[in-house]
Amino acid sequence: MSHRKFFLTSAELYRQYWIEQKTAPEIALKEEVSHNVVTRWMRKYGIPLRTKAEARRGELNPFWDKQHHPHSKIKISLKNKGKQAWNKGLTRETDARVEQYSKTLQGHVESLETRMKIGVSMIGKNAGEKHSRWKGGRLPYYGPNWLQQRKKARERDQICQFYNCTITQQQGRELDVHHIISFRYFGLERYEEANDLQNLISYCHRHHVLVEAS
């Protein structure tokens, strides 16, 4: 390859490497220089280089869009059987490797195609009774006085009752009203007890979901 003077500015080199996600060899080929020249100028400009993990993501990974042969999967499974995961019990505070791995994932968002593949693969696997948090499904009806009691609870509370939350009725959507003791415990025949104001509390939607999941 013939060599010529490197003319890319700091901004242009940053744009190609980090915005357009080109590799150093790809930039070098375009500029007709060696990739060592590109990396040397990146260091001179103060442009951070990708980690090995970042450099091998997606289509840059040699195993991209490839699958192990079924026999290989069995061998890998048998080889790892009984082995403890290297990061079990470790945190970013106690192990530098975990901290470094966490940094490589910061700001990373899977592509739409990848998210669609994951979504399709999970269809039906954790739905309904198969989900670990399944509680019998949502009851469609909370009794004839539910709408009235829900309104009273919102008027009484005015603000999300979750600790330190300041979201009010007027911010966006109405507050959710939650049964402190589950309606399912009382059953429809005891709806008046279930919907008693002492058993109702108001949360913003985010904290309502959090409380329901706990």
C-alpha positions in Angstrom: 0.0 0.0 0.0 1.3 3.4 -0.9 1.5 5.8 2.0 0.5 9.5 2.1 0.2 12.2 4.7 -2.6 11.9 7.1 -5.0 14.8 6.7 -8.0 14.0 8.9 -8.9 16.5 11.6 -9.7 15.5 15.1 -13.5 16.1 14.6 -13.5 14.1 11.3 -11.6 11.2 12.8 -13.9 11.1 15.8 -17.0 11.2 13.6 -15.8 8.3 11.4 -14.7 6.2 14.4 -17.4 6.8 17.0 -20.4 8.2 15.1 -20.1 6.1 11.9 -18.6 3.2 13.9 -15.9 2.5 11.4 -12.9 0.5 12.4 -9.3 1.8 12.3 -8.4 -0.5 9.4 -11.4 0.7 7.5 -10.4 4.4 8.0 -6.8 3.5 7.1 -7.9 1.8 3.8 -9.9 4.9 2.8 -7.1 7.3 3.7 -4.4 5.0 2.2 -2.4 4.8 5.4 -1.7 1.9 7.8 -4.0 1.4 10.6 -1.1 2.1 13.0 -1.0 5.6 11.7 -4.8 6.0 12.4 -4.5 4.7 16.0 -1.4 6.9 16.6 -3.3 10.0 15.5 -6.3 9.0 17.6 -4.0 8.9 20.7 -2.5 12.2 19.6 -5.9 13.8 19.3 -7.0 12.3 22.6 -9.8 10.2 21.0 -10.5 7.1 23.1 -10.1 3.7 21.5 -12.8 1.0 21.8 -12.3 -1.8 24.2 -12.0 -5.3 22.8 -15.6 -6.0 23.9 -16.8 -2.9 22.1 -14.8 -3.7 19.0 -16.3 -7.1 18.7 -20.0 -6.2 19.0 -22.6 -6.9 16.4 -21.4 -7.6 12.9 -17.8 -7.1 13.9 -18.0 -10.2 16.0 -16.7 -13.3 14.1 -19.6 -15.3 15.4 -22.2 -12.8 14.2 -25.3 -14.5 12.8 -23.7 -17.9 13.3 -24.9 -20.8 15.5 -23.1 -23.7 17.1 -23.7 -27.1 15.8 -26.0 -29.1 18.1 -23.1 -31.5 18.9 -21.0 -28.5 19.9 -23.8 -27.2 22.2 -23.9 -30.5 24.0 -20.1 -30.5 24.4 -20.1 -27.0 25.8 -23.0 -27.8 28.1 -21.2 -30.9 29.5 -18.0 -29.0 29.9 -19.6 -26.3 31.9 -21.9 -28.5 34.0 -21.3 -27.8 37.7 -19.1 -24.9 37.1 -19.8 -21.7 39.0 -20.2 -18.5 37.0 -17.0 -16.4 37.3 -19.0 -13.3 38.4 -21.3 -15.0 40.9 -21.5 -12.9 44.1 -19.2 -10.2 42.7 -20.2 -6.5 42.2 -18.7 -3.5 40.6 -17.5 -2.3 44.0 -15.6 -5.6 44.8 -14.2 -6.7 41.5 -12.5 -4.6 38.7 -13.6 -7.0 36.0 -17.3 -6.5 36.8 -16.8 -2.8 36.8 -15.0 -2.9 33.5 -17.8 -5.0 31.9 -20.4 -2.7 33.3 -18.7 0.3 31.7 -18.7 -1.5 28.3 -22.5 -1.8 28.5 -23.2 1.7 29.6 -25.3 3.5 26.9 -25.5 0.3 24.8 -28.9 -0.3 23.2 -29.6 -3.4 21.2 -30.6 -2.9 17.6 -34.3 -3.0 16.6 -33.6 -6.3 14.7 -32.0 -7.9 17.9 -34.9 -6.7 20.1 -37.4 -8.1 17.7 -35.6 -11.5 17.7 -35.5 -11.5 21.5 -39.2 -10.6 21.6 -40.2 -13.4 19.2 -38.1 -16.0 21.0 -39.8 -15.1 24.3 -43.4 -15.3 23.1 -45.3 -17.6 25.4 -42.3 -18.6 27.6 -43.1 -16.3 30.5 -46.7 -15.4 29.9 -49.6 -16.0 32.3 -49.2 -18.9 34.7 -45.6 -19.6 33.4 -44.4 -16.2 34.9 -42.7 -16.3 38.3 -44.9 -13.5 39.5 -48.3 -14.9 38.4 -51.0 -14.2 40.9 -54.0 -15.6 39.1 -54.6 -12.8 36.6 -56.2 -9.4 36.8 -59.7 -9.2 38.2 -61.9 -7.3 35.7 -64.4 -6.0 38.2 -64.0 -4.6 41.7 -67.6 -4.3 42.7 -70.3 -1.6 42.1 -68.7 1.0 44.4 -65.2 0.8 43.0 -65.3 3.9 40.8 -66.7 6.0 43.6 -64.2 4.7 46.1 -61.3 5.2 43.7 -62.3 8.8 43.2 -62.5 9.4 46.9 -59.0 7.9 47.5 -57.5 10.1 44.8 -59.2 13.2 46.3 -57.9 12.3 49.7 -54.3 11.6 48.8 -53.7 14.1 46.0 -50.1 12.9 45.7 -48.3 9.6 45.2 -47.9 8.0 48.7 -44.7 6.2 47.8 -41.7 7.4 50.0 -40.3 10.6 48.7 -42.3 10.7 45.5 -43.8 14.1 44.6 -45.9 13.2 41.6 -49.4 14.7 42.0 -52.8 14.3 40.4 -52.2 17.2 38.1 -49.0 15.9 36.6 -49.8 13.9 33.5 -52.1 11.0 34.2 -54.4 10.3 37.2 -52.9 8.5 40.2 -53.4 4.7 40.4 -55.4 3.4 43.4 -54.0 0.3 45.0 -55.6 -2.3 47.3 -53.3 -2.5 50.3 -54.7 -6.0 51.1 -55.4 -7.6 47.7 -59.0 -7.6 46.4 -58.4 -11.3 45.7 -58.2 -11.9 49.5 -61.7 -10.6 50.0 -63.4 -11.8 46.9 -66.3 -10.1 45.1 -68.8 -11.0 47.8 -66.9 -8.8 50.2 -66.2 -5.9 47.9 -67.2 -3.3 50.4 -64.5 -4.4 52.8 -61.9 -4.6 50.0 -62.8 -1.1 48.7 -62.9 0.6 52.1 -60.9 3.8 52.0 -58.6 2.4 54.8 -57.6 -0.3 52.3 -56.9 2.0 49.4 -53.8 4.1 48.7 -52.8 6.2 45.7 -49.5 5.7 43.7 -48.1 7.1 40.5 -48.1 4.5 37.8 -44.4 3.7 38.1 -44.5 3.1 41.8 -47.8 1.2 41.5 -46.1 -1.2 39.2 -43.1 -1.5 41.6 -45.4 -2.2 44.6 -47.4 -4.8 42.6 -44.2 -6.6 41.6 -42.8 -6.7 45.2 
